[in-house]
């Protein structure tokens, strides 16, 4: 799980080095800490711990110092295994690279690695999964895939610009997508960062109440 989290942090650093990407906003009075009742929930809780650790560390945190100094935890939806889906992956080896726009006008060279087909909230959905053309040249990150998406919670419970999920190239024609690992782009915490803008094709017409919630510094 840690490798996956670090992977996207590396992508952000390598692609958008214009600058370096919290706050104390987790309402512990209203939320009870979930327990690891299954392996899937345990994995989700481990992801949350690792992400919090990265946000606390001044070497890896996207938070400005004024927020990081008092940071305790990000605000997460409660783990929900109904948001862990096994998708059919239709690979697109003939897809040509394109320049994905970012929040600062920089460009990220991506290619559609494949289309994920799955059922979520009772309906069939699909999302494009991307492979960064710079990272695929590096041995350590050759297997990393990038899944940005928007959903009906954006601008209310979650960041208005959508969220990201890190994936790895699977061996077969299916891929597991855990929306509990959806996280905010760094520009949600610090406007100095340049973040890929979610393509319109990856807009989900449903609420995804899993993963990291909106950032609300106080």
Secondary structure, 3 states (H helix, E strand, C coil): CHHHHHHHHHHHHHHCCCCCCCCCCCCCCCCCCCCCCCHHHHHHHHHHHHHHHHHHCCCCCCCCHHHHCCCCCCCECCCCHHHEEEEEEEECCCCCCEEEEECCCCEEEEEEEEEEEEEECCEEEEEEEEEECCHHHCHHHCCEEEEEEECCCECCCECCCCEEEEEECCCCCEEEEEHHHCEECHHHCCCCCCCECCCHHHECCCCCCCCECCCCCC
